[in-house]
Amino acid sequence: MAANTSSVTPRPPINTVIPPLVLGTATFNNQYVEDPESMPYRDIVARAISLCVNCFDTSPYYGPSEILLGKALDALMNPRPAAPGEPTPTPLSRSAFTIVTKAGRIVLDEFDYSPAHIRYSVLRSLQRLHTPYLDLVYAHDVEFVSPGEVLEAVRELRRLREEGFIRYVGISGFPVHVLCDLAEMIQRETGEPLDAVLSYGHFTIQNRKLGLPLVDGETASNDRECPLARLKAAGVGVVLNASILGMGLLTSRGIPADPITTEGKASPLVKWHPSPPDLRLACKELAALTAAAGERLESVAIRWSMEEWARVAAAAGLGVKSPVGQVGPTVCGVSSIPELEETVREWREVMSCLQEPDGPGSERRDKVLRLVKEKLWPALGPWKDYAWDSPSPGFVNTRTVEERGKIPTNDGVMDAYESLKKNALNNLPC
């Protein structure tokens, strides 16, 4: 086991830096919308900050997401007058928000966790996001590569941390047991735990595996049966829950079981979403059940996941600081301002109920809990807590061994490295 010899200036605990609600920008991407450039992405980011949602999660894998988010944040940090002669708006300080991105995943079936590519990816993200540092960087979708490659990537991210380009380092992925295995391995091999783990699609009204058995109010016979207990024992600082709508699965519109919709247009989600057709049909039934109860499936799914995760992750010691104490942090993706405002309304009700369990929001909380337990879970049948394989059987990384570590030399990213390095440590917040 290698001891941690990091000489980094002591950082505040990550659970005091990451806020309880994070805006995910995977939706700034043609996997979710036909033309991301035409989205009101600048307005969404500005409105998020006005609603005190000031942490943003992105990735180079999400198409133009980093670029669009960078443009939106740069417009707020370097504002221009709305019209000639009008005053310039007050610029937003970089310290007023938190940026989270990822490295290692290139496209759907291509990964490069080599130190050279990880370094290149982070430096490129700095340029795209118009920032001298990144608050948190994950090795992206770790189940697609070997544990040795993940370890190599985490070591490189930590070297970048020591140089002042990154504040915290984590991993992200789908299979919960893989996240646990890797968190344990990294602590064992490096003598230092991960700051953060991002799990997606595993704490929703359809799939609760990340929180079992705690979500049912039960206790495990041993810690190996409880993912959160394993992650806590591995020293992980915080666990974030993402994709609470199952990447579009748990919406009123849903995902067509057939690649061609009734309108004859191909659905962007159908092209890549890994859910089997029968699960999509089961989730469409959930939409009908919630509508019959006078609710929207999105609202119910958001409310249940945010509230239950706030409670369960905090109980496991993996939450973040909030005005009502420790709560489990959630990453929510939106593609419009109304979706953002709906999410924030639900979150504020969650916080209100946590602060005052019998207060005004308790009636809706109880209605959602009853609807999920009495109607939605029974309707799911065998699809309750189902998770598809990731990677799927037969997956092959299309980035060959010979290609790994080869990075562009004509885009100026690496050329700017030395000048960036000179000032990196001075730019980090205390």
C-alpha positions in Angstrom: 0.0 0.0 0.0 1.4 3.4 -1.0 1.1 6.1 1.6 -0.5 9.5 0.7 2.3 12.0 0.5 0.2 14.9 -1.0 1.6 18.3 -0.2 -1.6 20.1 -1.1 -2.7 22.9 1.1 -5.4 21.6 3.4 -8.8 21.8 1.8 -12.2 22.2 3.5 -14.2 19.0 3.8 -15.9 18.3 0.5 -19.3 18.0 2.3 -19.0 21.8 3.1 -18.3 22.6 -0.6 -20.8 20.6 -2.6 -24.3 21.9 -2.1 -27.4 19.7 -1.7 -28.8 20.5 -5.1 -26.6 20.3 -8.3 -27.7 21.3 -11.8 -26.7 18.5 -14.2 -26.1 19.6 -17.8 -26.0 16.2 -19.5 -29.2 17.6 -21.1 -27.2 20.3 -22.9 -26.5 17.6 -25.4 -28.1 16.0 -28.6 -28.6 12.8 -26.6 -31.6 14.6 -25.1 -32.5 17.4 -27.5 -32.2 17.7 -31.2 -30.3 21.0 -31.2 -28.6 21.9 -27.9 -27.4 25.2 -29.3 -31.0 26.3 -29.6 -31.8 25.5 -26.0 -32.1 28.5 -23.6 -28.9 27.3 -21.9 -27.7 30.8 -20.9 -31.1 31.6 -19.4 -31.2 28.3 -17.6 -27.8 28.8 -15.9 -28.6 32.4 -15.0 -32.0 31.4 -13.6 -30.4 28.6 -11.6 -28.0 31.0 -9.9 -30.8 33.4 -9.2 -32.6 30.5 -7.4 -29.4 29.7 -5.4 -28.6 26.6 -7.4 -24.9 27.4 -8.0 -23.2 24.0 -8.6 -23.0 22.6 -12.2 -22.2 19.1 -13.3 -21.0 18.4 -16.9 -18.6 16.2 -18.9 -16.7 16.2 -22.2 -18.8 13.1 -23.1 -22.0 15.2 -23.0 -21.4 16.6 -26.5 -21.4 20.4 -26.4 -22.3 20.6 -22.7 -19.0 21.9 -21.4 -18.8 24.5 -24.1 -22.4 25.7 -23.6 -22.1 25.8 -19.8 -18.8 27.6 -20.2 -20.4 30.3 -22.5 -23.2 30.7 -20.0 -20.9 31.1 -17.0 -18.5 33.4 -18.9 -21.4 35.7 -19.8 -22.2 36.0 -16.1 -18.5 36.5 -15.0 -17.9 39.0 -17.9 -21.3 40.6 -18.5 -21.9 43.2 -21.2 -24.5 46.1 -21.1 -27.9 45.0 -22.4 -27.8 48.0 -24.8 -25.4 50.9 -25.6 -25.4 53.4 -22.8 -26.8 51.1 -20.2 -24.7 50.1 -17.1 -22.7 46.9 -17.2 -24.3 44.3 -14.9 -22.4 43.3 -11.8 -20.0 40.4 -12.7 -20.3 37.1 -11.0 -17.2 35.9 -9.1 -15.8 32.5 -9.9 -16.0 31.7 -6.2 -19.8 32.2 -6.4 -20.4 28.8 -8.1 -19.0 25.2 -8.2 -18.0 23.4 -11.4 -17.9 19.6 -11.6 -16.8 17.7 -14.7 -15.4 14.3 -15.7 -12.6 12.7 -17.7 -11.9 9.4 -19.4 -15.1 8.8 -21.4 -14.8 10.0 -25.0 -17.9 8.7 -26.8 -20.4 5.9 -26.3 -17.9 3.0 -26.7 -14.5 4.8 -26.4 -12.5 5.4 -23.2 -9.0 6.6 -22.5 -7.9 6.6 -18.8 -4.3 7.0 -19.6 -2.5 9.8 -17.6 -1.8 11.7 -20.8 -5.5 11.8 -21.9 -6.8 12.5 -18.4 -4.4 15.5 -18.2 -5.4 16.7 -21.6 -9.1 16.3 -20.9 -8.9 18.4 -17.7 -6.8 21.2 -19.3 -9.3 21.3 -22.2 -12.2 21.5 -19.7 -10.6 24.5 -18.1 -10.5 26.2 -21.4 -14.1 25.3 -22.3 -15.5 26.3 -19.0 -13.5 29.6 -18.8 -12.1 28.7 -15.3 -8.7 28.5 -13.8 -9.7 25.5 -11.6 -12.3 22.8 -11.4 -13.9 22.0 -8.0 -14.4 18.3 -8.6 -13.5 15.9 -11.4 -14.7 12.3 -11.7 -13.1 9.5 -13.6 -16.2 9.0 -15.8 -18.1 5.7 -16.0 -15.5 3.5 -14.4 -17.1 0.2 -15.1 -16.0 0.3 -18.7 -12.3 0.0 -18.0 -10.1 -2.2 -15.7 -9.5 -1.3 -12.0 -5.8 -0.7 -12.9 -6.8 2.0 -15.4 -9.2 3.6 -12.9 -6.3 3.7 -10.3 -4.0 5.2 -12.9 -6.6 7.9 -13.8 -7.3 8.8 -10.1 -3.5 9.1 -9.5 -3.3 11.5 -12.4 -6.3 13.6 -11.2 -4.6 13.8 -7.8 -1.4 15.1 -9.5 -3.5 17.7 -11.2 -4.9 18.5 -7.8 -1.5 19.1 -6.4 -0.7 21.5 -9.3 -3.8 23.5 -8.4 -6.1 22.7 -11.3 -8.5 20.5 -9.3 -9.8 20.7 -5.7 -11.4 17.2 -5.3 -11.3 13.9 -7.0 -14.0 11.2 -7.4 -15.4 8.4 -9.6 -18.7 8.0 -11.4 -20.5 5.0 -12.8 -23.6 2.8 -13.0 -23.2 -0.5 -11.2 -23.2 0.1 -7.5 -21.1 -2.9 -6.6 -18.4 -1.7 -9.0 -18.3 1.8 -7.4 -17.9 0.1 -4.0 -15.2 -2.2 -5.1 -13.2 0.6 -6.7 -13.6 3.0 -3.7 -12.2 0.2 -1.5 -9.4 -0.6 -3.9 -8.4 3.1 -4.2 -8.2 3.6 -0.5 -6.3 0.4 -0.1 -3.8 1.0 -2.8 -3.2 4.8 -2.3 -3.8 5.2 1.4 -6.2 8.0 0.6 -10.0 7.7 0.1 -12.0 9.3 -2.7 -13.6 12.6 -2.1 -16.8 11.8 -3.9 -18.7 9.1 -5.7 -21.4 9.9 -8.3 -24.0 7.2 -8.7 -26.7 7.5 -11.3 -30.0 5.7 -12.0 -29.8 3.7 -8.8 -31.9 5.7 -6.4 -35.1 6.3 -8.3 -38.7 5.2 -7.7 -37.9 2.3 -10.1 -34.4 1.3 -8.9 -33.5 1.9 -5.3 -30.3 -0.3 -5.1 -28.0 2.4 -3.9 -30.0 2.9 -0.8 -31.0 -0.6 0.1 -31.7 -1.8 2.7 -31.8 1.6 4.4 -34.5 3.0 2.1 -36.9 0.4 3.5 -36.0 1.2 7.0 -34.3 -2.1 7.4 -30.8 -3.0 8.5 -28.3 -5.3 6.7 -27.1 -8.4 8.3 -23.6 -7.2 7.4 -22.0 -4.1 5.8 -21.2 -6.0 2.6 -24.9 -6.0 1.8 -25.2 -2.2 2.2 -23.5 -0.1 -0.5 -23.6 3.0 1.5 -22.0 1.3 4.5 -19.2 0.0 2.1 -18.6 3.5 0.7 -18.5 5.1 4.1 -16.0 2.4 5.3 -13.9 3.2 2.3 -13.6 6.8 3.5 -15.6 8.4 0.7 -16.6 12.0 1.6 -19.9 12.4 -0.2 -22.1 10.3 -2.5 -24.2 12.2 -5.0 -27.3 10.7 -6.6 -28.0 11.5 -10.3 -30.5 10.6 -13.0 -33.4 10.5 -10.7 -35.7 10.4 -13.7 -33.8 7.3 -15.1 -32.3 9.4 -17.9 -35.8 10.1 -19.3 -37.4 6.8 -18.4 -39.5 8.2 -15.5 -41.3 11.0 -17.4 -44.8 11.5 -18.7 -43.6 11.2 -22.2 -41.4 8.2 -21.4 -39.2 6.4 -23.9 -40.9 4.6 -26.8 -40.5 0.8 -26.7 -40.2 1.0 -30.5 -37.3 3.0 -32.1 -39.9 4.9 -34.2 -42.5 7.0 -32.5 -46.1 7.2 -33.7 -45.2 10.5 -35.4 -42.6 8.6 -37.5 -39.7 10.4 -35.9 -36.8 8.7 -34.2 -36.6 9.5 -30.5 -33.1 10.8 -29.5 -33.3 8.8 -26.3 -34.2 5.5 -28.1 -30.9 5.7 -30.0 -28.8 5.2 -26.9 -30.9 4.5 -23.8 -30.0 1.0 -22.4 -33.4 0.2 -20.9 -35.2 -2.9 -22.4 -38.6 -2.3 -24.1 -40.7 -4.0 -21.4 -39.2 -1.7 -18.7 -40.1 1.3 -20.8 -43.7 0.0 -21.1 -43.8 -0.6 -17.3 -42.7 3.0 -16.7 -45.4 4.2 -19.1 -47.9 2.6 -16.8 -46.5 4.5 -13.9 -47.2 7.7 -15.8 -50.9 6.7 -16.2 -51.1 5.8 -12.5 -49.7 9.2 -11.4 -52.0 11.0 -13.8 -55.0 9.2 -12.3 -53.8 10.5 -8.9 -53.7 14.1 -10.2 -49.9 14.1 -10.4 -47.2 14.1 -13.0 -44.7 11.2 -13.0 -41.8 13.7 -13.1 -42.9 15.5 -10.0 -43.5 12.3 -8.0 -40.2 10.8 -9.1 -38.2 14.0 -8.3 -39.9 14.5 -5.0 -39.5 10.9 -3.8 -35.9 10.6 -4.8 -34.7 14.0 -3.5 -36.5 13.6 -0.1 -35.6 9.9 0.5 -32.0 10.4 -0.7 -31.6 13.5 1.6 -32.6 11.3 4.5 -30.8 8.0 3.6 -27.4 9.5 2.6 -27.3 11.7 5.7 -28.1 8.7 7.9 -25.2 6.9 6.3 -22.8 9.8 7.0 -22.4 10.6 3.3 -24.4 13.8 3.0 -23.4 17.5 2.6 -24.0 20.5 4.8 -27.3 22.4 4.4 -29.3 24.9 6.5 -31.3 21.9 8.0 -28.2 19.8 8.7 -26.6 17.0 6.7 -28.6 15.9 3.6 -27.9 13.6 0.7 -27.0 15.7 -2.4 -28.9 15.3 -5.7 -27.9 16.1 -9.3 -30.9 17.1 -11.4 -30.9 17.7 -15.2 -33.3 20.1 -16.9 -33.8 21.3 -20.4 -36.0 24.3 -19.8 -36.6 27.0 -17.2 -40.0 25.6 -16.2 -38.4 22.2 -15.5 -35.7 24.0 -13.4 -38.3 25.9 -11.5 -40.4 22.8 -10.8 -37.3 21.0 -9.5 -36.4 23.9 -7.2 -40.0 24.0 -5.9 -39.9 20.3 -5.0 -36.5 20.7 -3.4 -37.6 23.6 -1.3 -40.5 21.6 -0.1 -38.2 18.8 0.8 -36.0 21.1 2.8 -39.1 22.5 4.5 -40.3 19.1 5.5 -36.8 18.1 6.8 -36.9 21.2 9.0 -40.5 20.9 10.0 -41.7 17.3 9.6 -45.3 18.1 10.4 -45.3 21.4 8.6 -47.2 22.6 5.5 -45.4 20.4 3.0 -46.0 17.2 5.0 -49.4 16.5 3.3 -47.9 16.3 -0.2 -44.9 14.4 1.1 -47.2 11.8 2.6 -49.3 11.6 -0.6 -46.2 11.0 -2.7 -44.9 8.3 -0.3 -48.3 6.5 -0.4 -48.6 6.7 -4.2 -45.1 5.3 -4.7 -45.5 2.5 -2.1 -49.1 1.5 -2.8 -49.4 2.0 -6.5 -46.1 2.5 -8.4 -44.0 -0.2 -6.8 -46.7 -2.9 -7.1 -47.2 -1.9 -10.7 -43.5 -2.3 -11.5 -43.6 -6.0 -10.5 -40.3 -7.7 -11.6 -39.0 -4.3 -12.8 -38.7 -2.9 -9.3 -35.0 -2.5 -8.5 -34.0 -3.8 -11.9 -30.8 -2.5 -13.4 -29.5 -3.2 -16.9 -26.0 -4.5 -17.4 -23.3 -1.8 -17.8 -21.3 -2.4 -19.9 -23.6 -4.6 -22.0 -22.4 -8.1 -22.8 -19.8 -8.1 -25.5 -18.7 -4.5 -25.0 -15.3 -3.6 -26.5 -13.5 -0.3 -26.0 -12.9 1.0 -29.5 -10.0 3.1 -28.3 -7.2 0.6 -29.0 -4.2 0.2 -26.6 -2.0 1.8 -29.2 -4.2 4.8 -29.4 -4.5 5.4 -25.7 -2.4 8.4 -24.5 -2.3 10.0 -27.9 -3.6 13.5 -27.7 -4.1 16.4 -30.1 -1.1 18.7 -30.5 -2.6 21.4 -32.7 -5.4 22.8 -30.6 -3.4 24.8 -28.1 -4.6 22.9 -25.0 -1.2 21.5 -24.0 0.7 24.6 -25.2 -1.1 26.6 -22.5 -0.2 24.2 -19.7 3.0 25.8 -18.4 1.5 29.3 -18.2 -1.6 28.0 -16.5 0.5 26.0 -14.0 2.3 29.1 -12.9 -0.8 30.7 -11.5 -3.0 27.6 -10.7 -2.3 27.3 -7.0 -2.9 31.1 -6.5 -6.4 30.8 -8.1 -7.7 28.1 -5.8 -10.2 29.3 -3.1 -9.2 28.8 0.5 
